[in-house]
């Protein structure tokens, strides 16, 4: 399949540290001028579990919706996903989704460049929310062990204040 086909929605599994998690919980969101950080736990009952941090640039478009609001829309996008060996896929990349097309259409670029570019969005399925975003820069994942979530959030806030 050609991912740049303007009319065809294509879905792939997005290889991340949380792709095969049985449960995934969004615990915090930190939005700064430079970056947006999403803080996840795989198991909400274990305080010593690693914290998974997804970072995107601060000016990138993202959407967080609860299960009820996003269920039909996300289900429609993910019906195009390929069969895969992962038991609980939680992360996806979707080409030509309505959100990706809308965000890309708003870019101040020549029409020829717009028509050539790939238009895709990322999706993270957490237990309590669905996170969707569009970015042309690869999102960054980091894993942190043996740190309290509040302390980690403060570290990221301080890091961004120094940039």
C-alpha positions, 0 to 999 in steps of 0.5 A: 500500500502506498502511504501517500495515497491521498484518499486511503486511510492506512494504519500501522502499529507504532513500535514504542516501549508501551505497545504491548502493555496490558494496561496503560494509564495516563497519569500527568500531562505537562505542557510547556512552551517548548514541549508537551510531555505525557507521563504513563504507567503500565500498572496503576496499582504499582508505585514503583513501576517505571514511568514512561514519558512521551515528548512532542514539541510544544507547538504540535497539535494534540487531542486528548479524549475520554473513552466515550468521546473517542470510541467510535472515531478511533474504532473507525480509524483502527479498523484499517490496522494490520494483524499483528503478534502483539496481544495488546497494541496500544500505539498506532500511526494512521495515514490520511486520517481526518485529523492529519489532513486538517492539521497538514492543510493548515501548514503554510507551505506551497500546494506542491509540497502539501501534496507530496508530504505524508499526512499521518497522526499518532494514537496512544490508547490509554485505559482512561484516555486516547491521545492523538497528535500530529507531528513531523518530528519523531516523538521521543519516549523515555523510561524512568525507574525509581522516581516519584511521578511528581519529582519527575514532572518537576525535573521535566519542568526545570529542564524546559525552563533552562532551554 
